[in-house]
């Protein structure tokens, strides 16, 4: 598969355009980049501050997989993004991954990934839209978490268009790896950049805060949280 990248000066949301095209029958591999978004979106309906200078990219995929496996593509995107960023950053400032779909740099949120799906009338997976935002030259100020941008660590950070091209190359590789070999190599690659086994983890789910230690990922990508000699499977929630 080769991505077909369409670039815009400004859009309300790159993912909104990809989803519109998906519903209209656009083929897999369609990608949209905007230099600025006027109504960017993050997880759980949060707004995503989208000034010029950062990366705003969404892609359309139509993998022939069961609907229950669609969330695995957030890990596909996270691994592809981490591998792309590793080639830009020094070893002293390597990116790390936070379950399920954030990229951190020295503890600050550097990038976010939003996976949305379309479903057929017979409840099968129709399409996947992956939206990716990376702080290149600007970072938002958030009340509940630290943030980071590439310009803090790189004297000459990449242009958004160049980063998009490199990311799409890596995304193609990891997407095809997932289709050919299943989720195991994606899971293994994610774990190499994820938390250390035994690290303290707090997960907010349904308004409650659960605390424990990181015990890995399940074969499907769920978070394994160890507490009081038991391991609990977390399929939805937000790591704090």
N, C-alpha and C positions, 0 to 999 in steps of 0.2 A: 504493500500500500504506500502511496505517496500523497502527502497532504497537499491540498490546494489552498494556499493562504491568500485571504482577502484582507486588505488593510484599509482602515478608516481613520480619518483625523479625530473624529469624536463619535461616540455612540452612547445611548443610554446604558446599554449592557451588552457585551459581546455574547454572553450566554443566551440572552433573550433573542438575539438575531439567529444564533445557531439553532435554537429550539424552533423558531418560526420556520426556518429552512427545512429542518428535520420533518416537521409535520407536513410540509409541502412536498416531501419526497426526495430531498437532497441526498445524494449518495454519500457513503462513508468517506472520510478523509477531508471533508470541508473544514476549514479553520478560519477564524476571524480574529484579527488584532485591531485594537483601537489605541491610539496614542493617548486618549483621555476618555473617561466614562463619566456621564452626568448622573447616572443612577446605578452604580455598581452594587452588587449584592454578595454577601458572604453567607456563612452557615446560619441556620435558624432565623432567616429573614433579616439579618443584620445588614446595615449599609456598609459599603466598602469605599472608603475615600480613594478617589482615583485621579490624582493630579497628573499632569504631563511629566514624562521622564521615567515612569515605571512601566512594567510589563502587564498588559491586560490581554489575555489570549483565551479563546475557547475553541474546542474541537468537537467534531461529530464522529462517533463510532457506531457501528452496527454489528457487534460481535454475535455470532450464533451460539449463545450460551443461555442457560436457564436464568430467569429473572432474579433468582436468589443470589446469583453470582455477580450481579452488576456492581455491588459495593466494592468488589475487589479491584475495580478500575481506579479507585482513589489511591490504592497502593501502587498500581502500575504508574500512575502519574507522579506520585511522590518519589518513587525510585528514579524515574526518568529525570525529574527536576533535580534531585540530589546529585545524580551523576553529572548533570550539566553544570551545576554550580561548583562541583569539586574541581573541575578543570580551570575555574577562574580564581579560586581562593587558595591562599597559602595553607599549608598543613596546620598552622596554628589557629586557623579560623575556619574549620571545616563545618559544613552544615550538618544538622542532626534532624531526625524526624520525630514528630509527636503524633501519637495516635489520635484520630485516624488519618488526618490529612493536612497537618501543618508542617512547615519547614522552619527550623530555628537556626539562628546563628548566635553562638555564645549566649544562649538562653532567651534571646529576643526573637519575636515572630518576624521572619523574613518573608514568608510566602504562605498563601492559603490556596486550597484546592476545594472546589465545589463540584460534586458529581450529581447530575440530575438525569432522570430516565423518562422515556416514553414507553407506554404499554399498549399492546394491540387489543382489539376487542375480545380476543380469547385469552387475555391476561398473560401473554408472552412478552418478552423484552423486544421492543421495537428499535430503540436507539439509546445511546448514552451521550450526554453532553458533559464535557469536562471543562470547567472554567478555572483558570490559573492566574493568580495575581502575584507579582514579585515586586518588592520594594527595591528599586535600583538606586534612585537618587533622592527619594523622599520616603519618610516613614510617618505613619499616623501616631498621634499620642492617644493611647488607650488607658482608661482608668483601672483596668483589671489585669494588665499584662505588659511586659516589656516588649519593645519592638526594635527592629534593626533594618538597615538598608545596606546594599552593597557598597555604596559610596563611602561608608565609614571604614571600609577595609581595603578598598581598591582605589588607587589614585586616578585610574582611568576606567571607570565602570563601563560595562558594555552598553551599547545603544539598545533600546527595546527591540528593534527589528533584528539585530544580530542575535540577541538572546532567544528570540522566538524561533529563528532558523535552527539554532543549535538544539533547542529543546524539542522541536518537532522531529529532528533526526533521532534523538534518544527515545522519544515517545514511540516512534515507529518500531524501534528495536524491541522495547519492553512490551509493547502491545502484541507484537508477533511472537515473542517469547511466551507470553501468557497463553496465546491461542495454541501454540505448538506443544508446550510442556506443562500446561496447567499452572496452578497458583504457587506451587512449592518454590520455584526459583525466585518468584516475586517476593514471597514471604521471607525467604532467606536473605535476599538483598535488602529488604526493609529492615530486618533485624540487625544487620551490620551497621546501620545508621541510626537505629532506634535507641531507646533507653537501655542501660545496663541491667541485666537480670538482677533483681533484688533491690533496684532503686525505688525510693518512695514515690508513690503515685496517689493522687487524689482525683476522683472522677465524680463529676456532677451529673446526676441522672434523675429525671423527674423531680427536680427541686431539692433532692437530697444529696449530701456529699458522702461518698464512700472513700475510705482510705485503706491503703495496703501497700504491697510491693509489687513491682512488675515481674510477672512470671512468664512473659512471652506472648505469642500470638497463637490462636487456635488454627487448625488447618484451613479454616475459611476466612481468617483475618480478624476474628474477635479478640478483644483484649482479655488477657488472663491476669486476674488480680488475686494475689495471695494475701490471706489474712487469717490469723488464728488457726494455722495448720490446715486451712482449706483454700482451694483455688476456685474462684468464681469467674464465669464467662460473662463478659460485658459486650453486648452487641451494639448498643447505642449509648451515647453519652459524650461528655466533654472532659478531657483531661485538663485539670487546672494547674 
